[in-house]
Amino acid sequence: MTTTTKNKLFRLNGKIQHYQWGGHHFLPDLLHLPNTAHQPFAEYWLGAHDNAPAEVLATPPQPLNAYINEHLEALGQTVKEKFNRLPYLLKVLDVKDMLSIQVHPSRKAAIEEFARENKEGISLTAPHRNYKDDNHKPELLLALGDFWLLHGFRTPDQLTEAIERIPEFDFMLPLFAEGGYKKLYATLMEMEQSEVNRVLQPLLERIVAAYDIDYLQKDDPHFWAARAAGTFNEPGKTDRGIFSIYLLNLVHLRKGEAIFQDAGLLHAYLEGQNMEIMANSDNVLRGGLTPKHVDVKELMKHVDFSPLVPDVIKGTPFADGEEVFTSPAPDFRLSRFVLDTGAHSSLKTVSTDIFIVMEGVFELKEGSEHLVLQKGEAAVAFAGTSLEVSSQVAGELYRASAGGTDNMS
């Protein structure tokens, strides 16, 4: 067992995920890493998820999940009693190619379905496994620049207008009138592949030609449908996820804007970089725009068929240059320090907080202990840490905290 140290502040190294949809430059540049092999760098995980825990640079270094398991006091009393683990996972994403249409289960559903698949003997690494853990996965994403995504069903008027624009979609109007979003979406997801091809191919022939000559703009669903066709379609198999591009809200976030996605909300990330915080889970049910496993029956169990108007979240000023991006999730809280050179801020953690510098140079000081963090470097501060934060070079420092506690002090 690792000897308990008196230190409550450590450097933290995250884990890189080389998913195929990732970019080749943003994360390597952020993390000061070469990419001579031209690998995709999709996500940088900073958390204690068992599949890819960050590393605490203590003596000796130790995975964050193992460190917390040995020192549960690091979580603080409230989070220890409520979760008995670090309840959030912080990520930095670089979305070069669009992600799958997806939805996440509720906590109750995740517990039940994870236990069921375990009982059925499905390996956690099996490609057809739907539930990787027993937790829900609400998410808050904060755009680091222009970011595009699909987010929830359009309102009835908007959906009807989108369908009426496309002659091949005429058959959808009676379905929507008869049974609403559920009837329409179920029909599209369960349609024979030959019928998907028949409906979408004439449309795609028109819009791909326009896309290829840069005629389409990113605020037009045709742009993303044409891009999806080039990315995901296979000979004789048009990806049915293209239908969802026209059914869901197309959202453009600017730098510093955030959006929250709860259980049941259909969504897909299309392009850009973001900071993402979520419950400590990897449960995803997919509905298209992916070569990965799509289980329509399981997907339909969890989709919320209510329309919505996207709620873009702005930071709420808190104190000393810190702004909070609020969400209803009980598992996490995300905030950001934007400090000029020489500016200071003070805080005290009541659980395990993770920090990462995205711009500038910051010093984190606790008593006689101090860390200087450059761009791309991260730290973890355990419960009871009184921190002085100062900016040596003006920039942005992001802070991930457990939700449901009075930890913004």
N, C-alpha and C positions, 0 to 999 in steps of 0.2 A: 504494500500500500504506500502511496506517495505521502511523504511527510507534509503535514499542514504547514503552510508558510504564513507569516504575518501579513504578507503583501495582499492587497485587495485589488491591485491594478497591474495588468499584464498586457504585453503585446499579444496579438491574435493573428494567426494566419488562416485564411479561409481555404475552401476547396473549390477548384475549377471544374465545371461540367462542360465537356466538349460535345454538346448536342449539335446535330447537323445544321440546325437553323441559325446557329450563332455566327457572329461576325468574326473577322480576322484581325482587327486592329484595335478596337476600343478597349477591350479588357487587357490585352497585352500591353498597350500603352499605359493604361491606368496602373497596372501592377508591375510595370518596368520589367516585363518578361519578353525574351525573344520568341518569335514564332516562325522559325526557319522552316518548319515542316508545313506551314500554312494550314494549321488545324483550325477548325471553328472553335471559338471561345464564346460559349453561350451564357453561362451563369457563374457567378462567384458566390458561394454559400458561406455565410457567417452565422453559425448556429450550432446546435447540439443534436441535429438529426442523426440517428444511428447510421444511416446510409453514407453520410459524408460530413462528419463532425469537423468543425474548425479545431485548430491546434493552439492550446495555451502555451506560450513560450515561458513556462516556469522552469524550475530546475528539479528534475528533468522535464522536457516538454511532454505534454499529455493532451489527448483529445478532450475537447470541452465536455462532451457527454460523460466521459469517465471521471473527469475532475469533479463535475457537479454530483455525480452519483456517490463519490467518496466524501464530498463536502456539501451536503444538502443545505447547510447554513448559508452557503453562497447565494441561494435563491431568496433569502429573506423569509420570515415566518409566514406571511400571507400567501405568497406564491408557492411555498413549500406545501402548505396545507391544502391549497386549492388544486395545484397541478402536479406536485411532486416531481417536476422536471422543468426545464426551460420551455415555456409554452409557445415561443415564437421562433421563426426562422427568417433571417434577413438575407436578401439576395441583391446583387447588381446584375442586370440583364442587358444583353446586346442582341436585339431581335433583327437579324438581317433578312431571314425568310419567315413568312408568317407561321404562327403556331396553329395547332389544331383547334377546331371548335370544341369547347369543353365545358364541363360543369363539375362541381365538387359536391360531395354528399354532406348532409348534416352530421353533427356529432353522434346522434342516436343511430342513424343509418350506418355510419362508418363502423361503430362498435359491433352492430349486428352482422353486417356483411363481411367484415374482416374475420369474425369468429366463424361464420359459415364457410368461407373459403378455406380457412385453416382446417376445419373439420372435414372438408372434402379433399384435403391433402394436396391442394394446389400450391406449388412452390412459390415463394415470394418473388423469385426471379423469372417465373414463367411468363412468356410474352402475352398470354391471355389472362393473366391475373389482373383483376380490376382494383382490388383494395390492398394497398401496400402497408397500411397501418390502421389503427383504430381511432383516428382523429378526424375532425372536420378541417376545412382549409379555407376559411375566409381570408381575403387578400386585400391589401391596400397597395396600389402602385403610385409612385411619384415620378413624374416625367423629368428626365435630366436634359431634355431637349424636345424637339417636336416628336410626338409619339402618337401612333395611330392604333386603334383597336376596335373590335366589335364588342358591344356591351348591352345585353338584354334585348327583349323584343321591342320593336317599334310600336308606337301607339296605333290604334286601329286605322285612323285616317292616314297616317304616314305609310303604314303597311299596304293599305289598299292602293294608295297612289303609286307606291313602288311596283306593285304587281301590274297595275294598269299600264305602266310604261312599256311593258315587255309582252309582245303578242304571244310568245310561247308559254307565258304564265297564266293564260286565260282560265285554265282549269282550276286554278287555285282559289278564285273568287267564290265559287259556290261552296267549296270546302270550308273556307274561312267563315262564310255566312252561316253555314250549317253547324259547325262544331268549334268555331273559334281557333285559337292558337294551337291547342292540343291536337285537334283533328287535322289541321293543316300540316303541322310539323310531323306528326306520326305518319301521315300518308307519304310525305317526302322521304322520311327515313326508312320506311318499309317498302318503298317502290322497287319493283324489279330493276335490275341494273340496265337491262335493255331499254326500259322506259326512261330511266335517268339520261342515258345516252341520247335517246331520240329527242327529249325535250331540250337538253342543254346544248347539243352540238350546233344547231343553227345560230343560237345566240352567241356562242363562243366564237364561231367563225367571223361574225361581225365585229365583236369587240376586241378580239385578239389582233385583228388587222389594224384597228384604231390604236391599240396599245403599242404595237410595234413601231408606229410612226410618231409616238409620243403625243398623241392627240388627246388622250384621257388625262384627267387630273385626279389627284388623290382624294378629293372630296366626293368623287363619283364612285358608287359601288362597282360599276363596270371596270374601273381600274384594277380593283382587288380581285374581281372575278377572273379577269384576263390573266393577272399574275398567278393566281391559284391554278388556273388551267395549265400554265407552263411549268408549274412546280410539282403538281400532284397527279395530274392525269396520266394514265397508262394506256397503252394500246387496247382499245375495246372497253375501257373502264374510265368513264368520266366521274370525278369525285363529287358525290352528292353534297358534300359540305359547301359547295358553291351556292346552293340554294340559300343557305343561312346568311350569306353576305347580303342578300336582299331583304331578309326578314329582320335582321338585328340592327340596332343603332350603330352607325359609323361615327366614331368619336375621335376628335383631334385634340390632344392635350398639348399645351405649351409648357416650357420649362417652369417647374415650380407648381404645376397643377397636379392634383391627385384624384383618384377615383377608387371607390370601394366595391368589392364583389363578394357577396355572401353566398352561402350554400344555395344551389338550385339555379343560379343565374348563368345562362349561356353566355360565353364570351370567347374571344380569341385575340391574341396580340398580333399585330400586323407588321409594325416596323418601328424601330427607334430604340433608345436606351432608357432604362428606368431603374429606380430603387424600389424594391418590392419587399414588403413585410407580410408575413402570413402566420397562421397557426402552424405548429411544428408537425407538418404532414406532407405526404406526397401522393395523396389520393386524387386521381383524375379519371373521369369518364369522358370518352371522346365521341364526337359526332361528325367527324369528317375533316378534310384538309390535313390528312396525315397518312403515312404508310403504316402507322401503328395500329394496334388492335382497336376495333370499334365494336362495341357490344350494345346494339340498339335497345334491347330489352332492359339492360341495366341503366343505360342512359335515361330512358324514359321514366324510370322510377324516381329520378331526382330533379328533373327539370321543373322550374317554376314558370308556369305559362302566363304569368301576369305581365302586361306591358309596362314600360317605365320610360320616364324622361331622365336621361343621365344627369347625375348630380356631381358636378365638378367641385372638388374640395380645394379651397385655398388655405394656406397656413394661417393659424391664429397666433398673433404675437403673444408671447408669454412673459419673458423677462430676459434682460441682458443679452439680447440678440438671438434668443431661442424662439422658434415658432413651432406650433404643434399642428399636426394633420390628424384631425379627430375622426374616429370611426366607431361603430357600435360593437366591434369585436372585443370580447373580454380577454383575449389572449395577448394582445400587443398594443403598443403605442409608438408612433414614429414622430420624431421631431428633427429640426435642423437648426444649427447655429450658422448665421451669416455674419461674420465679424470682420471689421476693418483691421488693418495692421495695428497691433498694440492693444486691441480691445480685450476685455476680460469678461468672464462670466463664472458664476459659482453654482454648484448643484450638489445634491446628496442623493445617492442611490439607495433604494430600499429593496432592490432585487438585483439580478444580473443584467447589466446594461452593456450593449455593444456599440462601439463608435467606429466610424470610418471617415477618413478625409477624402473628399472628392476634388477639392481645389484648395490651394494654399498650403500653409504649414501651421500646425497647431501644437501647443504644449498642454499636456494633461498632468496636473500635479496633485499629489495626495501626501500631505506631510513632507517627509524627506524624499519620497519617491516621485519621480517624474519621467514622463515619456514625451519625446518629440516625434510627432507623426507627420510624414510627408504625404503627398498625394498618393492615394491607393493603399495607405497603411491603416491598420485597424488595431483596436485595443478592447479589452473587456475589463469592466469594473464590477466587483461583486458587492453584495448587499452591505450597506453601512459605510460606503466610500464617500468621503467629502472631497469633491474635486474642484480645483481651480482650473478653468479652461481659458487659455489665452491664444491669440492669433499672432504668430510671428510674421506671417505673410497672409494678407487678406484672403479669405476663402470661405469654404463651406464644410462643415462637419456635421455628419448625420448621426443620430442617436436612436437606437432601438431599445425599447423597454417592455417589460411585461405590462399588460393592461390590468384594469381592475384594482390598481393600487394608487395611492397618493404619491406617485414617484416623480412628479414633475415639480421638484423643489430644488 
